[in-house]
Amino acid sequence: MSTDTDRRDPARRDTGGARAAAPRSTAERIRPWAVLIALPATLAMAALGSGLFGGQEVQASSSGALSADATPLAPATPAFSIWSVIYLGLAVYAVWQVLPRQRHDERQRRIGWLAVASLVLNAAWILCAQAGLLPLTVVVIVLLLAVLLAIFEQLRRSRPGSWLEAVVVDGTFGLYLGWVSVATVANIAAWLADAGVRPDPFELPAVLVLAVVALVGIAIALRGRGRVSPALAMLWGLSWIGVGRLTDQPASDAVGFAAAAVCVVIGAVTVMARLRAPRGIHRPLEGGA
């Protein structure tokens, strides 16, 4: 039952109906513009990391520690094409959230500065990788994962107002979270291998790590009530780890099939969680991508 205070200040109510809240500070007024300004810097760093400006590609930096055949948990090269989709989604989101109707939206207010942090950390990771600072890339990507989990938690607490918001906001950050969950494991494995930690045989440790990834995927699926986009990105990354081990070095049928099994588990749990969600939870006004 709403109180008089709730009726005067809709931002206090954590419901789908409370869509707008007037900016209460200078930080709130500049928040949407900070997102929009941070995006070009991140895209410029992404272009640098792709070798577009004549520099080293990320996979060739750090003495090749981040290449597709550096560790048993490195995804094959085509896996990284998902960044094109993520960056496109972030670009649409940055423009969409600065529109007048979205600027004061309570849901966007809650994730705005977290979105800025994710863009800054993304750019910082590329700079660290280009500089060969592999241990620092681990710190940055773990922080990025924490920020994306915080965004995921904020988004799951309330409903997107439309299918457009569900795709542009929930879908984009879901893909971002799912991919970075897999990339964090690959990054840590690259750092350990570069530091000389190379178990022989490597199959058992790699399979155990994939089991941990499966648990993370299950937790995200259950917490998000079967949201599709995080699962899709995780399945994409894991499937390319499997392809890499079955077709490239270091070759391992065990790791390849384990990655496939983890894909099946995460996919099945996501479907079951979605089917078991309360009726209507995934409709435009009540669910997310």
MODA-V348296 format. One record per residue. RES is the residue in three letters. SS is DSSP state (H for helix, E for strand, L for the rest). OMEGA is omega in radians with two decimals (999 if undefined). Layout:
RES:SS:OMEGA
RES:SS:OMEGA
This chain:
MET:L:-3.07
SER:L:3.04
THR:L:3.10
ASP:H:3.12
THR:H:3.12
ASP:H:-3.11
ARG:H:3.14
ARG:H:-3.07
ASP:L:-3.10
PRO:H:-3.11
ALA:H:-3.13
ARG:H:-3.08
ARG:L:-3.11
ASP:L:-3.14
THR:L:3.12
GLY:L:-3.11
GLY:L:3.14
ALA:L:-3.00
ARG:L:-3.01
ALA:E:3.05
ALA:L:-3.11
ALA:L:3.09
PRO:L:-3.06
ARG:L:-3.09
SER:L:3.08
THR:H:3.13
ALA:H:3.13
GLU:H:3.13
ARG:H:-3.09
ILE:H:-3.07
ARG:H:-3.10
PRO:H:3.13
TRP:H:3.08
ALA:H:3.08
VAL:H:-3.09
LEU:H:-3.14
ILE:H:-3.12
ALA:H:-3.08
LEU:H:-3.12
PRO:H:3.11
ALA:H:3.12
THR:H:3.13
LEU:H:3.10
ALA:H:3.09
MET:H:3.10
ALA:H:3.10
ALA:H:3.09
LEU:H:-3.13
GLY:H:3.10
SER:L:-3.12
GLY:L:-3.07
LEU:L:-3.11
PHE:L:3.09
GLY:L:3.11
GLY:L:3.11
GLN:L:2.95
GLU:L:-3.11
VAL:H:-3.10
GLN:H:3.12
ALA:H:-3.12
SER:L:-3.14
SER:H:3.12
SER:H:3.09
GLY:H:-3.10
ALA:L:-3.11
LEU:L:-3.12
SER:L:-3.03
ALA:L:3.14
ASP:L:-3.08
ALA:L:-3.09
THR:L:3.10
PRO:L:-3.10
LEU:L:3.11
ALA:L:3.07
PRO:L:3.05
ALA:L:-3.03
THR:H:-3.11
PRO:H:-3.12
ALA:H:-3.02
PHE:H:3.06
SER:H:3.11
ILE:H:3.12
TRP:H:3.11
SER:H:3.14
VAL:H:-3.13
ILE:H:3.14
TYR:H:3.08
LEU:H:3.11
GLY:H:3.12
LEU:H:3.11
ALA:H:3.11
VAL:H:3.13
TYR:H:-3.09
ALA:H:3.12
VAL:H:-3.08
TRP:H:-3.03
GLN:L:3.12
VAL:L:3.09
LEU:L:-3.03
PRO:H:-3.08
ARG:H:-3.08
GLN:H:-3.02
ARG:H:-3.08
HIS:L:-3.13
ASP:E:-3.07
GLU:H:-3.12
ARG:H:3.13
GLN:H:3.08
ARG:H:-3.07
ARG:H:-3.09
ILE:H:-3.00
GLY:H:-3.11
TRP:H:3.04
LEU:H:3.09
ALA:H:3.08
VAL:H:3.14
ALA:H:-3.14
SER:H:3.13
LEU:H:3.13
VAL:H:3.14
LEU:H:3.08
ASN:H:3.13
ALA:H:-3.14
ALA:H:3.12
TRP:H:-3.13
ILE:H:3.11
LEU:H:3.14
CYS:H:3.12
ALA:H:3.13
GLN:H:-3.13
ALA:L:-3.14
GLY:L:-3.12
LEU:L:-3.02
LEU:H:3.10
PRO:H:-3.13
LEU:H:3.08
THR:H:3.11
VAL:H:3.11
VAL:H:-3.08
VAL:H:-3.07
ILE:H:3.06
VAL:H:3.07
LEU:H:3.11
LEU:H:3.11
LEU:H:3.12
ALA:H:3.12
VAL:H:-3.14
LEU:H:3.05
LEU:H:3.10
ALA:H:3.08
ILE:H:3.12
PHE:H:-3.13
GLU:H:3.11
GLN:H:-3.10
LEU:H:-3.09
ARG:H:-3.12
ARG:L:-3.11
SER:L:-3.01
ARG:L:2.98
PRO:L:-3.07
GLY:L:-3.11
SER:L:3.05
TRP:H:3.13
LEU:H:3.11
GLU:H:3.14
ALA:H:-3.12
VAL:H:-3.03
VAL:H:-3.07
VAL:H:-3.08
ASP:H:-3.13
GLY:H:-3.11
THR:H:-3.09
PHE:H:3.02
GLY:H:3.07
LEU:H:3.14
TYR:H:-3.14
LEU:H:-3.10
GLY:H:-3.14
TRP:H:-3.11
VAL:H:3.07
SER:H:3.11
VAL:H:-3.10
ALA:H:3.12
THR:H:3.11
VAL:H:3.13
ALA:H:-3.14
ASN:H:3.13
ILE:H:3.10
ALA:H:3.13
ALA:H:3.13
TRP:H:-3.14
LEU:H:3.14
ALA:H:3.13
ASP:H:3.12
ALA:L:3.09
GLY:L:3.12
VAL:L:-3.11
ARG:L:-3.11
PRO:L:3.10
ASP:L:0.04
PRO:L:-3.05
PHE:L:-3.00
GLU:H:-3.07
LEU:H:3.09
PRO:H:-3.12
ALA:H:3.13
VAL:H:3.12
LEU:H:3.09
VAL:H:3.10
LEU:H:3.08
ALA:H:3.08
VAL:H:3.09
VAL:H:3.10
ALA:H:3.13
LEU:H:3.09
VAL:H:3.13
GLY:H:3.11
ILE:H:-3.14
ALA:H:3.13
ILE:H:-3.13
ALA:H:-3.12
LEU:H:-3.13
ARG:H:-3.12
GLY:L:3.14
ARG:L:3.04
GLY:L:3.07
ARG:L:-2.94
VAL:H:-2.96
SER:H:3.09
PRO:H:3.13
ALA:H:-3.14
LEU:H:-3.13
ALA:H:3.10
MET:H:3.11
LEU:H:3.11
TRP:H:-3.11
GLY:H:-3.12
LEU:H:-3.14
SER:H:3.12
TRP:H:2.95
ILE:H:3.12
GLY:H:3.12
VAL:H:3.13
GLY:H:-3.11
ARG:H:-3.14
LEU:H:-3.06
THR:H:-3.05
ASP:L:3.11
GLN:L:-0.15
PRO:L:-3.04
ALA:L:3.10
SER:L:3.08
ASP:H:-3.10
ALA:H:-3.13
VAL:H:3.12
GLY:H:-3.13
PHE:H:3.08
ALA:H:3.09
ALA:H:3.10
ALA:H:-3.14
ALA:H:3.11
VAL:H:3.08
CYS:H:-3.13
VAL:H:-3.11
VAL:H:-3.12
ILE:H:3.13
GLY:H:-3.11
ALA:H:-3.13
VAL:H:3.11
THR:H:3.13
VAL:H:-3.13
MET:H:3.13
ALA:H:3.13
ARG:H:-3.14
LEU:H:-3.09
ARG:H:3.12
ALA:L:3.11
PRO:L:-3.09
ARG:L:3.10
GLY:L:-3.04
ILE:L:-3.11
HIS:L:3.01
ARG:L:-3.03
PRO:L:-3.08
LEU:L:-3.02
GLU:L:-3.09
GLY:L:-3.12
GLY:L:-3.12
ALA:L:999
